[in-house]
Amino acid sequence: MSDEGRDAHSGFLVGGGQAVRLPKALRVEGTEVLIRRRGRSIVIEPLSEKGWGDFWDRLVALAEPVKRWKTEKTDSRKQL
């Protein structure tokens, strides 16, 4: 991962939450963002109204493999 656009900033409290002011170099398009944790990191990305967005990132991040149902082999199939 590149360090381009990486900078230290302090946060501040707003209401009951925490806020961080993003520098111009790190601004995102639109008015809504998706925020999630990835390990110790916090990922902020524009919320896309269309498309698959971060589907593959979330799929890869599954804690356990997807469980599959056991299937039994059959010698023949019934005719419809």
Steps between C-alpha positions, in 0.01 A plus 500: 500500500628844411554775760377761250244727666584358842520753781444513878198696622335540837140415563241693698167425669171609344174415675563149633725403209854545380598696190812546289541780249631364170754707308412605144728232355288228663150632431243254370230565241139531609348571838482147645777256585526137604713451812624161623782349700765281340721376781629810679431721198187698427403507132298795368372484142232676295158336518409392150130484417554250223729212431652234720708749700715319755328161462820310416697667781236395752479149354877447526493623860270221624631356827417140407461317173146477367345172616366271231226245540606140460358338192454132435591338174216331319523233235211631299256786487127479479339590170280808501 
